[in-house]
Every structure is written in structure tokens, then in C-alpha cells.
Amino acid sequence: MAKITFPTILTLIRLIASPIVLPILLVYGLPYNIAIINVFLASLFALLALTDFFDGYLARKLKLESSLGKALDPLADKFLVYSTLIALLAINRIYFYWVVLLIGRDFFIMGLRQIALEQGFSVPVDWLGKIKTMTLLTFLTVTIAHPYDWMHNGSFYQGIETTLLFSTLVLSLWSAKNYYDTFMEKASSARTNSNEY
């Protein structure tokens, strides 16, 4: 049996806490709109999001990369984002269409990658996709912490939240197009190479 490394433990924490602990806390805690609760939940989400950076960084730095960690990491990432989006939707903190768009975009790219693997090539993560992920995680953190109607500052935070949402949506669609273009280019190249033989 393979030894579970510390980076993999971080991934497992994110994998378990994201769909089980975090959504329950968000759904039952955020509606109270109490400052300390909002900040605590936003901090918890941010810490879980940071484990995505540290598990990969430590695995490479300490040479502890494993097939288990590589398999679980993207799954844990999806659980974190999807469970948070659905929880925020359940308490009307986000419009349902944005949730459909953001999750649908991910399924579209996962589909492209699966087709690519079946055809013998891969579609790697690009820099725009990484920026999109950072922007999305920042947007979700701000949305969780958003102090609705606190001392009449709602409009200020609403402006920040709206800007981050718009940026996330633009980057999501832009990066999806980039992935599709990369997929089509590699698929065309793969067909050309197969025809040569």
C-alpha cells in the first residue's frame, strides 16, 4: 500500500471538507449575516483554497509527488468550487445562471480533455486558466465575506464583488475558447500524423 504523504493529506482535507463541512457552514451560517461569522467562513474557504497551492508546491519541493495525489487534486478542486457555488446559490448569494455557466464551462473543458486522451494527446492547463481560477477563488472569498448592509457599506462591497464576478465570467469564457482552440489544433495535428502512416 502506497504511503500517504503530507501534500496528499492536504488534498484529502480539501476533498473531505469541501463537500461535507463547508456547504453546511455556509448554508446555515451566512444567512445570519454576522460579521465574525462571515469573516470566519471566508477565511475557512480561503484556507481550503490555499491547500491547492501548498499541496502541489510541497509535493514538488520535497519530491513527494504521487499518483494518488495527482488523481485526487483536481477532484478536490472541483468539490471546493462546486460545493461553494451551490451553497451560495441555495442562500441566494449568487444568481443561478452564473453557477450554471461556471460549472458548465468546467464540464465542457473536462469533456475536451477526455476526448483528447482518447485520441492520444492532452490539453494542458494554460496561464489564462490559472488566472481564471485565482480570480474565481477571490470572487468566492469576497462573496462569502460580503457585509450586506453593514453600516450602509453594501454598495462598496457590491461593486468589488460585481467586478470580480464580471472578471471571472470573462476569463472563464476566454480560457474556454483557448482550451478549445488548443484542442482543435492538437486534434488536427494528431489526424495529420496518423494519415502519414
N, C-alpha and C positions, 0 to 999 in steps of 0.2 A: 504493500500500500504506500502511495506517494506521501511524503511528508508535507504537511500544510505549512507554508511559510508565512512570515508576518505580513507581507504585502497581500497574500491571498486572504488572510484573516481580515484585513481592512476591506477587501472586496466583499467578503461574506457578511461583514457588519452592514455594509451598504445594501447588499442583496436582501438581507432579512429585515432590516429596519425600514427600508423604503416602502415596501408594500404592506407591512403589518403595523408598525408603530406610528410612522409619520402621518399617514392619512387619517388615522383615528384622532391623533392630537390636533391636526388641522381642522377637521370637521367639527370637533367638539370644543376646541379652544378658541379659534379665530372669531366665531360669531359674538363672543363677549366683547371683543374689541378693547381689551385692556392692554395698556402699553407694555407692561412687563411680559405678558403672555405672548403678544405679537413679536416682541424682540427675541424672546426665548425660542419660539418656533422658527423664526427666520434664522437665528444662529444655529439651531439644530440642522435645518436644511443646508445651510452653508457648510457646516462641518461634514455632513454626509457627502456634499458635492466635492469638498476638498479631498476626501479619501480617494476620489477618482484620480486626482493628480498624484497623490502620495503613493498609492499602491503601484502605479506604473513607474514612478521615479525611483522608488526604493528597490523595486524588482530589478531595474536596470543597473542602479548604482551598486547594489550589493550582490549582483549576479544571482538573483533568486527567481528569475523568470521560470514559470512552469506552464505546462499545457492546461492545467486546471484553472490557473489564474487568467490565462488568455481567453479561455472559454467563458468564464464567469463574469469577467469585467464588462463587456458590452451588455450582457443581460442585466447586471446590477445598474448600469447607467440608465437603461430603458425603464426599469422599475422605478428608479428615483424620479425621473421626469414625468412618466405617465401617471404614476400614483399621485404625484403632487398636482398635476393638471386636473385630474379627475376630482380630487378632493376640493380644489379651488372652484371647480365648476359646480360641485354639489352645494356649496355655500354661496353661490352667485358672486364669486370674486373675479370670474373671468367669463367672457362671452363664449357660448358653446361652439360657435363657428371657428374661433381661433384654436380651440382644443382639437377639433376635427382636422383643421388644416395642419397643425403642428405634428399630430400623431400620424396623419395620413402621409405627410411628407416623409416621415421616417420609414413607414411601411413601403413606400414607393422605392426608396433607396435600398432597403433590405431586399426587396424583390429583385432589383437590378443586380445586387451583389450575388444573390443566389443563382440567377441566370448566368452571370459571368463565371461563377465557379463551375457550373455545369458545362460551360463551353471552354473551360481550361484557362481562364485568366481571372484577374482580380481587379476590383475598383477600390483603390486605397483611399483612406481619409486624406482630404486636402486641407490646406491652410484656411480656406474660407469656411469649411465645415467646422473647424476648431473654433474660429471666431464666433460662428453662429451658436455653438454650444456654450461658450463663455457668456455671450450676450443673453441667451435664454436663461441660464442659471442665475445671472444677475437680475434679470426681469422677475423671475420667480421669487428670489430673495426679497426684492423690494415690494412685490405684491403681497407677500406674507406679512412683511413688517408695516405695510401701508397704514398710517394712522388716520383712518377715516374720521373726519370731523373733530379731530383733536385740536382744540384751541383754534378752530377755523383755518387750519393749515392744509385741509384736504386738497385744495386746488393745486398747491405747490407739489405735493407728493403725487397727485394725479397726473401732473404734467410730466414728472420724471417717469412714472410708470407707463404712460402712454408713449413717450419717446422710446423707451426700451422695448415696448411691445411692437411698435412700428419697425424698429431696427431689427428685432428678432424675425418678424414676418418677412421683411425684405431679404435678409440674409438667408433665411430658410429657403425661399423660392430661388434665390440666386445660386446658392450652393447646390440645390437640387438640379438646376439646369446644368451646372458644371459637372456634376456626377453623371448626368445623362449624356452629356457631350463626351465625357471620358469613356463611358460605357460603349457608345456607338463607335468611337474611334478605335477602341481595342477590339470590339466585335468585328469591325470591318477588317482590321489587320489580321485577326485570327482566321477569318474566312479566306483572305488572300493567301496566307501562309499554307492553309490546308489545300487550297486549289493548286498550289505549286507542286504539291506532292501527288 
